[in-house]
Amino acid sequence: MVYSRQVIFEQFYLACLAHASYLIGSEGIAAVVDPQRDVGIYLETAQQHGLRIAYIIETHLHADFVSGHQELAQRTGAAICLGEGSGATFPHKAMRDDDEIEFGKCQLRFRQTPGHTLESISVVVTDLEQSPGPAAVLTGDTLFIGDVGRPDLSENHTPQQLAGLLYDSLHGKLLVLPDDVRVYPAHGAGSMCGRNISADRNSTIGRERISNYALQPMAREQFVQLVTQDLPPRPEYFQRDVDANRHGAASLGSLPPVAALSPAEVLRVSRKG
């Protein structure tokens, strides 16, 4: 999809993970947001549009998949941007409220939106050729279509503490945007990062304000109770993925080939857990 003649905006949807990632480009420069593990799709798209990937933005340290940010940075020389406090051990830029990246006619402005995780950020996209006001916001796992991010992925904060931060982020950072701003999250229906995520790939702030159960008028305490009750069990692999993303996964080409297993070997290792 293209917002204007000068700004390219494309969504990539990986159905098996219900994961959405994005490429935004203008005047030869591009940013990739929340890249999947196999980064070839972004390199091919950038080449097709004559773009150089200069920025890689992670809205947070993902728990449900291993990200390709490290490999994409190695192959492009792009700078990796993460929310402040991520604890990432690789070179990166720590983004805070109102930090900006601008290239061509595209402006990306960052908002810290903790709640799903402490380092979560959202990215407000402005097409300067069209309007000085925001056109879209990439909400990561803070705000989904029809839902909000689960608040139980911190080792040091209770779900209730994170849910309180999530309420503040939603009402103080996202719902203050104009109703016509389009919402592009990092996941769709089927993701374990939410409970009631719609199959729609995008929405608007105005539509979510009306239809999203978690955004209906309520006190902070009521919201905390609502989003922390009856949470589904957290998959055991979530922490492993966060750790891999905090340190940066090795490139796929550097990994040894996976050894084939006979049926008997599969049964044997399965019995061992």
N, C-alpha and C positions, 0 to 999 in steps of 0.2 A: 504494500500500500504506500502511497505517496501523499504527504500533506500538501506539497506545493512543488513548483518546478525546481526549487532549490534545496528542499529537505526530503530525504528518503527515510522512511520508517517502515521496517519490516518485522513481523512477528514470526517466530519459528515455534511450532508446537510439536513436542515429542509425546505422542499419545501414551506410550507404555509407562511414562512417568507422570503424565498429566502436567507437564512442565512447559512453561512458555519462556522464551528468551527473545531478545530484541537486538536489532542493528539499526542505528540512527546515523545518517550521514549527510554531509553538506560540503560542497566545494572541495572535494577530494579527501576529506577527513571523516572518520567514522568512530563511533563508540559501540561496543557490544555489551549488553546488560544481561547478567545471569547466564553465562554460556554453559551449554551442555558439555559432556565429556568429550565427544567427538567434535572437534572444532573445524573440520574441513568445510562444513556448510557455511560458516561465516567468512572464511577465506575465499570461497568460490563466489559468494554474493558480493563481497567487497570488490573482487576483481571485475565482476560483471558491470559494476557501477563506477569503476575507476576510483575506488576509495582506498585509502590507507587506514588500517585500524590503529588508532593512536591511544585509545582508552578502553579499558575493560572495567566494568562496574559490577560489583557484587552487592546486591541489596542487603545481604546478610550471609553468614556462614551457613550454607544449606545443610540440612540434616538428612534429607531423603535421597540425595544423589551426590556423587562425586563430580565436582565442577571441573571444567577445562580451562580455568583462568590461567593456571601456570603454564600449560603448554601453549595456549594462544599468545601469552606474553613472550614466551621464548621464540615463537615463530614470527612475531610481528615487531617486537621491541616496544609494545604498548605498555603504558603505565596502568597498574592495577589500582583501583579505587575501592576502599571499604569504609564503612562507618567507623568513627572513632571508638576505640575500646575493643576492637575485634581480637586483639592478641595475635594477629597473623605474624608468622615468623619470616615471611618473605618480603622483599622490598615492595612497599605500597604507599599510597597516599591516604591518610586518614581524613575523611570528609566530615565536616561539621555543618550546622545550620547555616544556610545562605552561602556556602561555598558554591562557586560556579565554574563550569567549563563551557567555553564558547568556541565554536568553529563554524566558519561560513555563516549561514543564516540560522544556525541552531544554537540555542542556549539551554544548558542543563543546569538546574539549580537544585541543590541538595537540601533535604529536610531530615533531621534525625527523628526517627519514628520507632522508638523502642517499645517492646511489648511482646511480640513473638520471640525476638531475641533482644539482647541489650544493645547490640551494635546495628540494629536494623535501620536502614535509610530508605527514603522514597525520593524519586527523581522527577522533578517538574520539568516538562519539556515545552519550550516556547519556539515556535516557528516565526522568526523575526520578519520574514517576508510577508507573512499573513497578518500578524497582530503582535503588539507588545505584551499582550496577556498570554497566560499559559494555554496550551492546546491539549496537553495530556499529562498524566502522572503515572509513573511506573511505581507500583506500590509494593513490589516484592511479596512477602507473606504477611504484611501488616493488614491490608485490605484486599479481600477476594471479591469476586462477583457473588453476592448473596451470603457472604460469610466474612469472618475475620480470622487471623492466625491463632493457632492454639498457643496458650501462654504457659506451657509447662516444659520448656526445653532448656531451662537454666539449671546449672548445678548449684548455684549460690543464691538463687532467689526462688521464693515459693510461687506457685501459680497465681496466688492472690496478689502478690507484689507485682508480677509481670502484667497481670490483667489490669491493674490500676494504671500502670505505665501505658498500656495499650489504649485504654480509654482516653488518656490525656493526648496521646499521639493522634488518635482518630479525630477527636473534637478540636484539638488545638492546632493541628498541622494539616489535616486532609480535608475535613468538612468545611474549613474556611475558604477552600478553593471555590471558584464559580461552578454553578450547577452543570454547565455545558462542557467542563473539562472531562476528557475521556480517561477512563480508568483501565490500566493494563497491569494485571497481577502476574506473579511468577508461576501460579498453578491454576488448574481447572479441576473439574469434577473428577473424583477418584483419588486425589491426593490425600495423604494422611496428615497434612499440615492444617487441615480444617475439617469441619463436620458436615457442612451444608453448602458446599461450593457448587455454583451453577456450571453447566456445560458451556455457557456463553464465553466467548474469548475476550470480550471487552464490555464496558458499560460506561456510565457517566457518573459523576459525583451526585448529580440530581437524582438519577434513578436509584442509586444505592441509598441515598438519604431516605427515600420513600419505601423501598422494597426490602432492604437488608435488615433482617431481624435484629442484628446487633447494633444497628444505628438508630433504632427508634428512641424517642425521648425517654430518658431514664436517668436516675441518679448514678453516680460513680459506683456506689456500693451495690446497687442492683445489677449493674453491668458486670461487676466482678463476680457476683454470684452466678449470673447467667452463663458466662463463658468458662467458668471453672467446674461447673457441675457436669457429671456424666461424661467426662473426657474419655475418649477411647484409649486403650493402652498404648504407651509409646513404644514403637518397635525398637528392638534391642540394637539394631544396626545404626540407629540415628546418631549415637555418640561417636561411633567409628567414622561416619561420614563427616561429621563436624571436625573431628581431629584431622582427617585427611585434607579437608578444605582449609583448615587453619595453617597447615604446613605446605600445602600445594602438592597435588598429585604428580607423579612422574609422567612423562609423555607416554602415550600409548605405544609408540614405536620402540621405546626403550625396554618395554616389559618382555620377559621371555614368553614364548607361546605356551598356551594352556595345555597341559598334558591330557591326553584322552584316557578315560577310565572305562574299564570293563564293567558290565552289570554287577559282577561279584564285588568289585572294588567299591562301587557306588553303595551297595548294601553295607559293606564293612564300615566305611567312613560315616555313613548315615547312622549306624548303630552307636558310633562313638560321639555322635552329636555334632 
